């Protein structure tokens, strides 16, 4: 299978570092050209499923602007700084948001948010052996409450849709598959 080829790109709107909207001129494998393919650029991000030595998962209960039906369970996460390595970002976010560090890190994959429009890439991590090393120093806008949940509680919450952002649900599901092994 042949990839689509970007022939040119034109910026329609930019509000760095949060979002840029572009039109791409793309050439399809059969030679057809689409002159105004919409493309969205947002920063790449990390999500971290962190598990303590006693098998509890670090989660938050919080609200998010895009979640209109109340509080959601959440996980550690944040945007990469320009030039930052995804693992370095994951370690930084875990420490800032929870005050925890982890002994072992397993990469669960990197996934574009939208396969046809871009919208950043999520880098998912499982942090094993999480332990408290400092006070949390998060600069998040949302109020959040740190929870330590058992694997059974996380599995139930995932099955009942309590992780209300797709990236959180996907990362937690991948983490649970690894933890069960």
N, CA, C and O of each residue as an XYZ file, in Angstrom:
724
protein
N       0.836     -1.176      0.000
C       0.000      0.000      0.000
C       0.884      1.243      0.000
O       1.899      1.305      0.694
N       0.480      2.215     -0.782
C       1.245      3.463     -0.881
C       0.641      4.525      0.027
O      -0.571      4.566      0.237
N       1.492      5.371      0.554
C       1.061      6.455      1.424
C       0.559      7.647      0.610
O       0.923      7.816     -0.554
N      -0.266      8.455      1.229
C      -0.645      9.733      0.653
C       0.579     10.645      0.730
O       1.401     10.520      1.638
N       0.689     11.562     -0.233
C       1.839     12.470     -0.275
C       1.362     13.906     -0.098
O       0.457     14.358     -0.800
N       1.971     14.618      0.840
C       1.661     16.030      1.040
C       2.428     16.833     -0.004
O       3.659     16.820     -0.032
N       1.690     17.530     -0.861
C       2.324     18.353     -1.889
C       2.587     19.766     -1.403
O       3.590     20.373     -1.779
N       1.696     20.299     -0.570
C       1.904     21.627      0.019
C       1.011     21.753      1.241
O       0.108     20.945      1.458
N       1.280     22.783      2.036
C       0.478     23.044      3.224
C       0.364     24.552      3.408
O       1.279     25.314      3.097
N      -0.799     24.956      3.927
C      -1.080     26.379      4.128
C      -1.733     26.549      5.495
O      -2.713     25.872      5.808
N      -1.188     27.458      6.312
C      -1.729     27.711      7.647
C      -2.965     28.596      7.540
O      -2.936     29.650      6.905
N      -4.052     28.154      8.172
C      -5.300     28.916      8.208
C      -5.449     29.686      9.517
O      -5.983     30.794      9.538
N      -4.971     29.088     10.606
C      -5.091     29.681     11.934
C      -3.998     29.103     12.808
O      -3.692     27.913     12.718
N      -3.403     29.937     13.657
C      -2.381     29.438     14.578
C      -2.506     30.154     15.915
O      -2.577     31.381     15.980
N      -2.532     29.355     16.983
C      -2.466     29.862     18.345
C      -1.464     28.997     19.101
O      -1.844     28.162     19.921
N      -0.157     29.210     18.811
C       0.875     28.403     19.456
C       0.862     28.585     20.969
O       0.552     29.678     21.443
N       1.182     27.565     21.733
C       1.556     26.219     21.279
C       0.370     25.273     21.198
O       0.564     24.071     21.014
N      -0.858     25.778     21.329
C      -2.004     24.898     21.532
C      -2.606     24.320     20.269
O      -2.968     23.143     20.242
N      -2.722     25.126     19.214
C      -3.396     24.595     18.027
C      -2.989     25.368     16.780
O      -2.800     26.583     16.818
N      -2.858     24.642     15.675
C      -2.664     25.213     14.342
C      -3.570     24.445     13.399
O      -3.612     23.215     13.428
N      -4.297     25.175     12.562
C      -5.154     24.568     11.549
C      -4.543     24.834     10.187
O      -4.154     25.961      9.883
N      -4.459     23.791      9.365
C      -3.853     23.911      8.042
C      -4.758     23.283      6.987
O      -5.628     22.468      7.293
N      -4.533     23.680      5.746
C      -5.040     22.958      4.581
C      -3.827     22.340      3.907
O      -2.835     23.021      3.644
N      -3.912     21.059      3.631
C      -2.854     20.366      2.889
C      -3.365     20.042      1.498
O      -4.533     19.698      1.313
N      -2.485     20.154      0.534
C      -2.761     19.609     -0.785
C      -2.126     18.228     -0.791
O      -0.908     18.095     -0.674
N      -2.970     17.185     -0.930
C      -2.461     15.822     -0.853
C      -2.707     15.084     -2.155
O      -3.708     15.288     -2.842
N      -1.762     14.226     -2.463
C      -1.880     13.367     -3.643
C      -2.142     11.951     -3.172
O      -1.379     11.400     -2.378
N      -3.224     11.363     -3.663
C      -3.589      9.995     -3.311
C      -2.758      9.010     -4.129
O      -2.190      9.387     -5.154
N      -2.680      7.767     -3.694
C      -1.887      6.775     -4.427
C      -2.298      6.612     -5.892
O      -1.463      6.255     -6.724
N      -3.572      6.868     -6.223
C      -4.008      6.723     -7.613
C      -3.761      7.979     -8.441
O      -4.146      8.037     -9.608
N      -3.115      8.994     -7.841
C      -2.779     10.213     -8.564
C      -3.762     11.360     -8.383
O      -3.445     12.499     -8.722
N      -4.950     11.082     -7.854
C      -5.890     12.182     -7.612
C      -5.307     13.139     -6.583
O      -4.536     12.736     -5.712
N      -5.687     14.419     -6.692
C      -5.199     15.450     -5.783
C      -6.386     16.069     -5.047
O      -7.397     16.427     -5.652
N      -6.238     16.185     -3.730
C      -7.223     16.882     -2.906
C      -6.565     18.192     -2.491
O      -5.570     18.175     -1.767
N      -7.106     19.335     -2.938
C      -6.413     20.609     -2.713
C      -6.560     21.194     -1.308
O      -5.767     22.053     -0.923
N      -7.552     20.752     -0.533
C      -7.825     21.436      0.740
C      -8.154     20.437      1.857
O      -9.209     20.514      2.486
N      -7.238     19.508      2.088
C      -7.419     18.523      3.149
C      -7.172     19.199      4.495
O      -6.075     19.710      4.718
N      -8.162     19.222      5.408
C      -7.953     19.880      6.702
C      -7.017     19.077      7.599
O      -7.095     17.850      7.668
N      -6.131     19.797      8.285
C      -5.140     19.190      9.167
C      -5.070     20.007     10.452
O      -5.051     21.237     10.410
N      -5.033     19.317     11.600
C      -5.014     19.966     12.907
C      -3.724     19.575     13.622
O      -3.400     18.392     13.726
N      -2.995     20.564     14.111
C      -1.757     20.316     14.845
C      -1.964     20.750     16.294
O      -2.264     21.912     16.569
N      -1.801     19.806     17.210
C      -1.790     20.093     18.640
C      -0.551     19.418     19.222
O       0.027     18.539     18.583
N      -0.136     19.815     20.420
C       1.063     19.185     20.995
C       0.840     17.695     21.264
O      -0.266     17.261     21.586
N       1.917     16.929     21.123
C       1.886     15.537     21.559
C       1.757     15.507     23.076
O       2.093     16.476     23.756
N       1.269     14.389     23.601
C       1.027     14.285     25.031
C       1.379     12.903     25.537
O       1.565     11.966     24.761
N       1.467     12.793     26.863
C       1.669     11.496     27.513
C       0.492     11.214     28.425
O      -0.127     12.130     28.967
N       0.192      9.938     28.587
C      -0.687      9.439     29.640
C       0.076      8.336     30.349
O       0.740      7.518     29.712
N      -0.022      8.319     31.680
C       0.734      7.371     32.496
C      -0.224      6.616     33.408
O      -0.932      7.221     34.213
N      -0.242      5.297     33.279
C      -0.912      4.428     34.241
C       0.162      4.028     35.244
O       1.072      3.266     34.919
N       0.050      4.544     36.456
C       1.076      4.306     37.474
C       0.547      3.326     38.519
O      -0.563      3.476     39.027
N       1.374      2.310     38.830
C       0.995      1.269     39.777
C       2.036      1.225     40.896
O       3.239      1.160     40.642
N       1.555      1.262     42.128
C       2.442      1.210     43.291
C       2.940     -0.217     43.523
O       2.445     -1.168     42.917
N       3.911     -0.348     44.398
C       4.443     -1.681     44.719
C       3.388     -2.608     45.295
O       3.482     -3.826     45.139
N       2.374     -2.042     45.966
C       1.308     -2.894     46.514
C       0.138     -3.058     45.540
O      -0.942     -3.499     45.933
N       0.357     -2.702     44.268
C      -0.621     -2.995     43.221
C      -1.758     -2.002     43.078
O      -2.736     -2.295     42.390
N      -1.664     -0.845     43.699
C      -2.726      0.154     43.550
C      -2.381      1.123     42.415
O      -1.215      1.440     42.181
N      -3.417      1.581     41.722
C      -3.273      2.494     40.592
C      -3.487      3.929     41.059
O      -4.444      4.220     41.777
N      -2.587      4.827     40.647
C      -2.749      6.253     40.934
C      -3.718      6.829     39.907
O      -3.457      6.788     38.705
N      -4.820      7.357     40.382
C      -5.821      7.975     39.511
C      -6.269      9.277     40.160
O      -6.018      9.521     41.340
N      -6.928     10.094     39.380
C      -7.527     11.322     39.883
C      -9.028     11.276     39.660
O      -9.508     10.643     38.719
N      -9.758     11.947     40.525
C     -11.141     12.295     40.238
C     -11.093     13.797     39.989
O     -10.596     14.556     40.820
N     -11.620     14.226     38.824
C     -11.542     15.633     38.456
C     -12.613     15.973     37.433
O     -13.320     15.099     36.931
N     -12.716     17.249     37.139
C     -13.585     17.692     36.055
C     -12.703     18.163     34.906
O     -11.565     18.585     35.115
N     -13.234     18.087     33.704
C     -12.567     18.590     32.500
C     -13.578     19.404     31.716
O     -14.760     19.063     31.685
N     -13.135     20.454     31.098
C     -14.012     21.361     30.362
C     -14.827     20.636     29.285
O     -16.003     20.942     29.091
N     -14.215     19.686     28.591
C     -14.911     18.975     27.511
C     -15.842     17.875     28.012
O     -16.671     17.381     27.248
N     -15.723     17.485     29.270
C     -16.583     16.447     29.838
C     -17.761     17.157     30.494
O     -17.612     17.775     31.549
N     -18.925     17.067     29.871
C     -20.083     17.855     30.290
C     -20.982     17.140     31.299
O     -21.930     17.742     31.803
N     -20.709     15.886     31.600
C     -21.615     15.159     32.505
C     -20.967     14.842     33.853
O     -21.159     13.756     34.400
N     -20.206     15.787     34.380
C     -19.681     15.620     35.730
C     -18.241     15.185     35.780
O     -17.505     15.264     34.796
N     -17.856     14.721     36.956
C     -16.470     14.329     37.208
C     -16.107     13.070     36.426
O     -16.970     12.283     36.039
N     -14.824     12.907     36.210
C     -14.291     11.751     35.502
C     -13.123     11.190     36.296
O     -12.472     11.918     37.044
N     -12.857      9.915     36.139
C     -11.580      9.385     36.604
C     -10.544      9.757     35.553
O     -10.832      9.777     34.356
N      -9.360     10.047     36.009
C      -8.292     10.500     35.124
C      -6.998      9.824     35.531
O      -6.911      9.177     36.575
N      -6.006      9.989     34.691
C      -4.682      9.474     34.985
C      -3.677     10.600     34.808
O      -4.020     11.677     34.322
N      -2.471     10.354     35.193
C      -1.402     11.323     35.005
C      -1.237     11.574     33.518
O      -1.306     10.644     32.714
N      -1.020     12.827     33.152
C      -0.783     13.138     31.755
C      -0.456     14.592     31.563
O      -0.643     15.418     32.456
N       0.036     14.892     30.380
C       0.335     16.275     30.043
C       1.009     16.369     28.693
O       1.369     15.366     28.077
N       1.168     17.606     28.250
C       1.788     17.884     26.951
C       3.305     17.838     27.037
O       3.894     18.219     28.048
N       3.927     17.367     25.967
C       5.374     17.422     25.854
C       5.801     18.868     25.648
O       5.146     19.622     24.928
N       6.890     19.243     26.278
C       7.516     20.536     26.015
C       8.248     20.418     24.676
O       8.610     19.311     24.280
N       8.474     21.530     23.969
C       9.198     21.450     22.691
C      10.529     20.730     22.845
O      11.345     21.090     23.694
N      10.743     19.703     22.013
C      11.977     18.928     22.035
C      12.074     17.889     23.140
O      13.080     17.186     23.231
N      11.058     17.776     23.975
C      11.109     16.842     25.106
C      10.841     15.414     24.663
O       9.955     15.169     23.844
N      11.592     14.488     25.193
C      11.401     13.060     24.959
C      10.135     12.601     25.683
O       9.899     13.024     26.815
N       9.309     11.745     25.060
C       8.075     11.304     25.715
C       8.283     10.644     27.083
O       7.487     10.880     27.992
N       9.323      9.829     27.255
C       9.556      9.212     28.563
C       9.938     10.266     29.597
O       9.479     10.210     30.738
N      10.764     11.217     29.211
C      11.124     12.297     30.137
C       9.879     13.074     30.548
O       9.745     13.451     31.713
N       8.975     13.316     29.617
C       7.721     14.005     29.918
C       6.874     13.167     30.871
O       6.301     13.705     31.818
N       6.787     11.871     30.638
C       5.993     10.993     31.498
C       6.540     11.014     32.926
O       5.773     11.114     33.884
N       7.844     10.921     33.067
C       8.469     10.968     34.403
C       8.187     12.312     35.081
O       7.847     12.363     36.263
N       8.333     13.402     34.314
C       8.104     14.749     34.851
C       6.666     14.914     35.307
O       6.410     15.417     36.401
N       5.723     14.490     34.466
C       4.308     14.650     34.806
C       3.921     13.816     36.036
O       3.162     14.283     36.885
N       4.437     12.591     36.134
C       4.140     11.765     37.307
C       4.611     12.471     38.578
O       3.878     12.535     39.564
N       5.826     12.994     38.553
C       6.372     13.668     39.727
C       5.595     14.951     40.036
O       5.215     15.180     41.184
N       5.356     15.787     39.024
C       4.661     17.054     39.256
C       3.245     16.846     39.777
O       2.829     17.499     40.735
N       2.513     15.945     39.152
C       1.092     15.803     39.478
C       0.836     15.005     40.746
O      -0.179     15.217     41.410
N       1.738     14.086     41.098
C       1.471     13.200     42.239
C       2.541     13.228     43.318
O       2.271     12.864     44.462
N       3.762     13.658     42.972
C       4.877     13.538     43.909
C       5.480     12.144     43.928
O       6.291     11.830     44.799
N       5.090     11.304     42.975
C       5.591      9.932     42.893
C       6.649      9.811     41.796
O       6.648     10.569     40.826
N       7.540      8.856     41.968
C       8.472      8.409     40.937
C       8.222      6.911     40.770
O       7.575      6.289     41.613
N       8.734      6.335     39.688
C       8.528      4.901     39.460
C       9.847      4.230     39.124
O      10.742      4.825     38.523
N       9.938      2.990     39.524
C      11.148      2.192     39.324
C      11.292      1.722     37.870
O      12.381      1.785     37.300
N      10.196      1.254     37.278
C      10.247      0.682     35.933
C       9.202      1.355     35.038
O       8.114      1.714     35.489
N       9.558      1.514     33.772
C       8.676      2.157     32.804
C       8.522      1.258     31.585
O       9.510      0.772     31.034
N       7.294      1.043     31.173
C       6.993      0.236     29.997
C       6.201      1.086     29.015
O       5.144      1.617     29.356
N       6.714      1.215     27.795
C       6.026      1.983     26.761
C       4.875      1.144     26.204
O       5.084      0.026     25.733
N       3.676      1.686     26.262
C       2.485      0.973     25.793
C       2.118      1.331     24.354
O       1.161      0.781     23.808
N       2.860      2.236     23.740
C       2.629      2.614     22.349
C       2.406      4.099     22.195
O       2.151      4.817     23.161
N       2.510      4.545     20.943
C       2.268      5.936     20.568
C       1.209      5.934     19.483
O       1.322      5.217     18.489
N       0.160      6.757     19.686
C      -1.022      6.676     18.839
C      -1.482      8.064     18.400
O      -1.742      8.918     19.247
N      -1.588      8.308     17.070
C      -2.182      9.564     16.619
C      -3.637      9.643     17.104
O      -4.344      8.636     17.144
N      -4.064     10.837     17.465
C      -5.437     11.011     17.952
C      -6.438     10.794     16.819
O      -7.472     10.160     17.026
N      -6.151     11.304     15.645
C      -7.051     11.172     14.497
C      -6.217     10.766     13.290
O      -5.346     11.519     12.855
N      -6.473      9.603     12.758
C      -5.678      9.053     11.667
C      -5.747      9.845     10.371
O      -4.871      9.697      9.519
N      -6.754     10.674     10.201
C      -6.879     11.455      8.974
C      -6.697     12.950      9.165
O      -6.567     13.676      8.180
N      -6.682     13.431     10.396
C      -6.603     14.870     10.624
C      -5.465     15.286     11.537
O      -5.300     16.477     11.803
N      -4.664     14.327     12.031
C      -3.547     14.682     12.904
C      -3.954     14.782     14.353
O      -4.218     13.760     14.987
N      -4.012     15.973     14.892
C      -4.446     16.286     16.253
C      -3.504     15.684     17.305
O      -3.968     15.271     18.368
N      -2.233     15.628     17.042
C      -1.269     15.180     18.036
C      -1.189     13.678     18.178
O      -2.002     12.934     17.629
N      -0.189     13.253     18.928
C       0.049     11.838     19.200
C       0.117     11.643     20.706
O       0.772     12.404     21.417
N      -0.572     10.610     21.180
C      -0.516     10.240     22.591
C       0.512      9.149     22.794
O       0.499      8.136     22.094
N       1.402      9.351     23.751
C       2.429      8.371     24.114
C       2.013      7.774     25.459
O       1.950      8.481     26.464
N       1.735      6.485     25.472
C       1.181      5.828     26.661
C       2.257      5.043     27.390
O       3.085      4.368     26.778
N       2.226      5.147     28.727
C       3.241      4.518     29.570
C       2.597      3.803     30.746
O       1.560      4.225     31.258
N       3.228      2.718     31.161
C       2.911      2.030     32.409
C       4.112      2.228     33.325
O       5.221      1.796     33.011
N       3.879      2.887     34.465
C       4.926      3.128     35.460
C       4.718      2.121     36.594
O       3.674      2.118     37.245
N       5.706      1.281     36.822
C       5.601      0.209     37.806
C       6.519      0.527     38.988
O       7.636      1.015     38.819
N       6.013      0.236     40.186
C       6.800      0.518     41.382
C       6.753      1.980     41.759
O       7.746      2.538     42.225
N       5.603      2.606     41.559
C       5.451      4.021     41.904
C       5.513      4.179     43.422
O       4.920      3.404     44.172
N       6.243      5.199     43.849
C       6.407      5.456     45.286
C       6.560      6.960     45.508
O       7.102      7.676     44.667
N       6.080      7.411     46.638
C       6.079      8.838     46.974
C       7.499      9.311     47.245
O       8.223      8.705     48.036
N       7.902     10.413     46.575
C       9.238     10.973     46.789
C       9.197     12.468     47.093
O      10.201     13.035     47.524
N       8.043     13.121     46.875
C       7.942     14.571     47.073
C       6.474     14.945     47.175
O       5.589     14.111     46.981
N       6.233     16.190     47.477
C       4.873     16.709     47.409
C       4.535     17.006     45.957
O       5.411     17.377     45.176
N       3.274     16.846     45.596
C       2.830     17.191     44.242
C       3.016     18.688     44.034
O       2.859     19.486     44.958
N       3.358     19.053     42.789
C       3.564     20.457     42.440
C       2.953     20.717     41.070
O       3.618     21.226     40.167
N       1.671     20.360     40.925
C       0.993     20.474     39.635
C       0.541     21.902     39.410
O       0.188     22.615     40.349
N       0.556     22.310     38.147
C       0.027     23.623     37.782
C      -1.265     23.475     36.983
O      -1.639     24.358     36.211
N      -1.943     22.340     37.183
C      -3.175     22.071     36.455
C      -4.245     23.092     36.804
O      -4.286     23.607     37.921
N      -5.103     23.377     35.846
C      -6.210     24.309     36.057
C      -7.367     23.648     36.785
O      -8.153     24.322     37.450
N      -7.474     22.321     36.662
C      -8.603     21.592     37.232
C      -8.345     21.239     38.691
O      -7.209     20.999     39.098
N      -9.418     21.213     39.465
C      -9.333     20.617     40.796
C      -9.244     19.110     40.589
O      -9.928     18.547     39.733
N      -8.401     18.472     41.376
C      -8.299     17.022     41.258
C      -7.976     16.418     42.606
O      -7.289     17.016     43.434
N      -8.495     15.203     42.808
C      -8.273     14.463     44.035
C      -7.539     13.174     43.672
O      -8.025     12.383     42.864
N      -6.366     12.968     44.275
C      -5.586     11.764     44.014
C      -6.224     10.581     44.728
O      -6.556     10.659     45.911
N      -6.392      9.480     43.991
C      -6.967      8.244     44.512
C      -5.976      7.104     44.311
O      -5.215      7.101     43.344
N      -5.985      6.156     45.205
C      -5.236      4.910     45.043
C      -6.264      3.799     44.929
O      -6.908      3.437     45.914
N      -6.419      3.253     43.713
C      -7.465      2.275     43.432
C      -6.872      0.893     43.216
O      -5.785      0.750     42.658
N      -7.597     -0.115     43.662
C      -7.178     -1.492     43.409
C      -7.374     -1.810     41.921
O      -8.072     -1.087     41.209
N      -6.760     -2.881     41.473
C      -6.936     -3.304     40.089
C      -8.403     -3.587     39.808
O      -8.908     -3.219     38.748
N      -9.094     -4.231     40.734
C     -10.518     -4.532     40.549
C     -11.334     -3.243     40.428
O     -12.251     -3.165     39.610
N     -11.007     -2.237     41.234
C     -11.724     -0.957     41.147
C     -11.476     -0.268     39.806
O     -12.394      0.317     39.233
N     -10.254     -0.333     39.309
C      -9.934      0.263     38.006
C     -10.660     -0.484     36.892
O     -11.226      0.141     35.996
N     -10.651     -1.811     36.939
C     -11.344     -2.603     35.921
C     -12.838     -2.280     35.902
O     -13.422     -2.118     34.831
N     -13.461     -2.185     37.084
C     -14.878     -1.843     37.164
C     -15.124     -0.443     36.598
O     -16.051     -0.246     35.812
N     -14.301      0.526     36.992
C     -14.457      1.908     36.534
C     -14.301      1.995     35.014
O     -15.043      2.721     34.352
N     -13.348      1.264     34.472
C     -13.145      1.262     33.024
C     -14.362      0.669     32.322
O     -14.845      1.225     31.335
N     -14.857     -0.457     32.828
C     -16.027     -1.116     32.228
C     -17.274     -0.242     32.313
O     -18.146     -0.321     31.447
N     -17.366      0.589     33.346
C     -18.544      1.434     33.531
C     -18.390      2.822     32.920
O     -19.249      3.681     33.115
N     -17.313      3.048     32.187
C     -17.142      4.318     31.480
C     -16.766      5.493     32.357
O     -17.043      6.639     32.003
N     -16.141      5.233     33.495
C     -15.777      6.331     34.391
C     -14.523      7.077     33.946
O     -14.288      8.194     34.405
N     -13.707      6.489     33.060
C     -12.601      7.213     32.417
C     -13.206      7.807     31.148
O     -13.347      7.103     30.148
N     -13.563      9.081     31.172
C     -14.419      9.664     30.144
C     -13.669     10.294     28.978
O     -14.300     10.848     28.078
N     -12.361     10.227     28.968
C     -11.583     10.650     27.808
C     -11.039      9.401     27.130
O     -10.571      8.476     27.794
N     -11.104      9.382     25.809
C     -10.695      8.191     25.069
C      -9.249      7.803     25.351
O      -8.950      6.621     25.516
N      -8.345      8.785     25.409
C      -6.938      8.430     25.631
C      -6.750      7.797     27.005
O      -5.932      6.887     27.148
N      -7.486      8.254     28.025
C      -7.352      7.658     29.354
C      -7.881      6.233     29.358
O      -7.248      5.336     29.915
N      -9.032      6.019     28.743
C      -9.608      4.672     28.695
C      -8.679      3.718     27.937
O      -8.466      2.584     28.367
N      -8.132      4.175     26.816
C      -7.250      3.321     26.020
C      -5.961      3.003     26.776
O      -5.534      1.849     26.819
N      -5.347      4.011     27.367
C      -4.103      3.790     28.107
C      -4.329      2.848     29.283
O      -3.523      1.950     29.525
N      -5.424      3.051     30.015
C      -5.688      2.201     31.176
C      -5.979      0.762     30.737
O      -5.538     -0.184     31.390
N      -6.712      0.595     29.644
C      -6.994     -0.760     29.144
C      -5.698     -1.463     28.737
O      -5.507     -2.639     29.048
N      -4.812     -0.752     28.046
C      -3.528     -1.344     27.671
C      -2.694     -1.683     28.904
O      -2.047     -2.729     28.946
N      -2.706     -0.808     29.905
C      -1.973     -1.062     31.140
C      -2.503     -2.298     31.851
O      -1.727     -3.122     32.334
N      -3.819     -2.427     31.916
C      -4.415     -3.603     32.572
C      -4.027     -4.891     31.853
O      -3.777     -5.908     32.500
N      -3.975     -4.859     30.531
C      -3.540     -6.051     29.792
C      -2.123     -6.445     30.184
O      -1.837     -7.633     30.326
N      -1.233     -5.477     30.360
C       0.155     -5.765     30.736
C       0.264     -6.233     32.184
O       1.024     -7.153     32.487
N      -0.496     -5.598     33.076
C      -0.430     -5.957     34.497
C      -0.928     -7.374     34.713
O      -0.430     -8.069     35.599
N      -1.894     -7.817     33.930
C      -2.449     -9.173     34.081
C      -1.469    -10.256     33.672
O      -1.607    -11.400     34.105
N      -0.488     -9.928     32.855
C       0.464    -10.936     32.350
C       1.345    -11.471     33.438
O       2.196    -12.322     33.180
